[in-house]
Amino acid sequence: MCSTCPAALDAGLDLCTLEDVERDHIRALLRHTEARLYGAKGAARVLGMKPTTLQSRMKKLGVERVE
């Protein structure tokens, strides 16, 4: 189960928090871009955000850049 919400767990629902989804999406993009954040083929470009914003989100979500 993905959910960290007690009400969802009690109802037997397999739900993820928005942060869980965002964390998984960033990790998938980093694998796809070979851990590249900057440039035309970087994860930040795919997400439509500045690389520094992506770095801040990664730090908040505990996502590490593994090459």
Secondary structure, 3 states (H helix, E strand, C coil): CCCCCHHHHHCCCCCCCHHHHHHHHHHHHHHHCCCCCCCCCCHHHHHCCCHHHHHHHHHHHCCCCCC
